[in-house]
């Protein structure tokens, strides 16, 4: 389902089409995934984001709901080889993932090996054949590294850049969302993830330029009394 424009958000329930519900804790169980999918279908969220081990189950639970199964790749470290990342992404897609959220190769980025980062992302995007979001982990990057990372992700054909894994110190900020939006322009999506816990948080991210929100607090956000 296509999310409306952020300007259409008048109440917390209007946030639902922008939200990927995250079920990413390493101890998550099948029951956790099932409950998340049931909630996502009931609330008509954008997607449910899971680790690769749960993609097939999420796809089965979400079948016919209009909610996308989303898989993280090389999560949360982003230290795998290009070959292993491609295999993981394609395996999740084969199990039903409609989108992929892959962690950028952080060490090469910080070492200014931009060719490696670009070629790595381009290979994943080219082999995925579904939209790919690139997780930058903005809290660990300088301003210039964020700018370069966005430019590389866009050049590689990524559908979105995403602020954070939610597993590092620090998460999404409105300032980072605005920066990412200014670099990628209107052609590429921006997903704000990490520390988005309230409807007011989510609305602030949309106003800063995000068009997708990643959070484990989806139910509380969408069913809140107000902003």
NORKASUL-V772565 format. One record per residue. RES is the residue in three letters. OMEGA is omega in whole degrees, 0 to 359 (none if undefined). NEAR is the number of other C-alpha atoms within 12 Angstrom. Layout:
# NORKASUL-V772565
RES_OMEGA_NEAR + RES_OMEGA_NEAR
This chain:
# NORKASUL-V772565
UNK_182_18 + UNK_178_18 + UNK_174_27 + UNK_175_19 + UNK_180_19 + UNK_181_27 + UNK_181_18 + UNK_182_18 + UNK_180_26 + UNK_183_19 + UNK_181_21 + UNK_181_30 + UNK_180_28 + UNK_179_31 + UNK_189_47 + UNK_185_45 + UNK_180_37 + UNK_194_45 + UNK_163_50 + UNK_178_50 + UNK_185_47 + UNK_174_45 + UNK_193_40 + UNK_179_35 + UNK_183_22 + UNK_181_18 + UNK_179_14 + UNK_182_19 + UNK_176_19 + UNK_178_23 + UNK_177_16 + UNK_180_25 + UNK_179_36 + UNK_181_26 + UNK_180_23 + UNK_180_39 + UNK_177_42 + UNK_178_28 + UNK_181_33 + UNK_179_40 + UNK_181_33 + UNK_183_24 + UNK_181_31 + UNK_176_33 + UNK_179_41 + UNK_185_40 + UNK_171_49 + UNK_187_56 + UNK_185_49 + UNK_171_48 + UNK_185_39 + UNK_183_37 + UNK_184_32 + UNK_186_38 + UNK_182_41 + UNK_180_29 + UNK_179_31 + UNK_179_44 + UNK_180_37 + UNK_181_23 + UNK_185_31 + UNK_184_34 + UNK_178_23 + UNK_185_16 + UNK_187_24 + UNK_178_25 + UNK_185_39 + UNK_165_41 + UNK_181_48 + UNK_182_44 + UNK_171_48 + UNK_182_46 + UNK_181_45 + UNK_190_32 + UNK_1_36 + UNK_192_29 + UNK_183_24 + UNK_184_30 + UNK_182_22 + UNK_175_24 + UNK_177_26 + UNK_182_28 + UNK_182_18 + UNK_180_19 + UNK_177_34 + UNK_180_30 + UNK_180_21 + UNK_180_31 + UNK_182_44 + UNK_177_32 + UNK_179_26 + UNK_179_37 + UNK_178_36 + UNK_179_23 + UNK_175_25 + UNK_180_32 + UNK_179_41 + UNK_176_37 + UNK_179_39 + UNK_173_50 + UNK_185_53 + UNK_179_52 + UNK_179_44 + UNK_176_53 + UNK_190_38 + UNK_183_37 + UNK_176_24 + UNK_178_22 + UNK_182_35 + UNK_176_23 + UNK_180_14 + UNK_174_18 + UNK_188_19 + UNK_177_27 + UNK_179_20 + UNK_183_25 + UNK_180_36 + UNK_182_32 + UNK_177_26 + UNK_181_37 + UNK_180_47 + UNK_178_31 + UNK_179_28 + UNK_180_41 + UNK_183_33 + UNK_182_22 + UNK_186_27 + UNK_183_34 + UNK_168_23 + UNK_179_28 + UNK_180_30 + UNK_173_43 + UNK_181_45 + UNK_181_54 + UNK_186_49 + UNK_189_52 + UNK_188_44 + UNK_182_42 + UNK_181_29 + UNK_184_27 + UNK_171_28 + UNK_177_17 + UNK_182_21 + UNK_178_19 + UNK_176_30 + UNK_180_37 + UNK_181_27 + UNK_181_31 + UNK_178_45 + UNK_181_45 + UNK_179_31 + UNK_179_35 + UNK_179_44 + UNK_180_33 + UNK_180_29 + UNK_179_33 + UNK_179_32 + UNK_178_41 + UNK_181_37 + UNK_158_44 + UNK_187_58 + UNK_188_52 + UNK_197_51 + UNK_173_43 + UNK_188_46 + UNK_182_34 + UNK_176_26 + UNK_177_22 + UNK_183_15 + UNK_181_20 + UNK_182_34 + UNK_170_45 + UNK_178_33 + UNK_180_31 + UNK_178_24 + UNK_178_40 + UNK_179_44 + UNK_178_32 + UNK_180_33 + UNK_179_46 + UNK_182_35 + UNK_182_23 + UNK_186_30 + UNK_181_33 + UNK_185_22 + UNK_186_18 + UNK_185_18 + UNK_179_32 + UNK_174_37 + UNK_178_46 + UNK_177_47 + UNK_184_50 + UNK_180_49 + UNK_176_39 + UNK_177_31 + UNK_190_37 + UNK_184_31 + UNK_177_28 + UNK_179_34 + UNK_176_25 + UNK_183_34 + UNK_179_49 + UNK_178_38 + UNK_179_31 + UNK_178_42 + UNK_180_40 + UNK_179_27 + UNK_177_28 + UNK_178_37 + UNK_170_44 + UNK_169_42 + UNK_180_44 + UNK_173_56 + UNK_183_51 + UNK_172_47 + UNK_184_35 + UNK_187_31 + UNK_184_44 + UNK_180_32 + UNK_181_28 + UNK_187_34 + UNK_182_39 + UNK_179_21 + UNK_180_22 + UNK_181_15 + UNK_181_20 + UNK_none_22
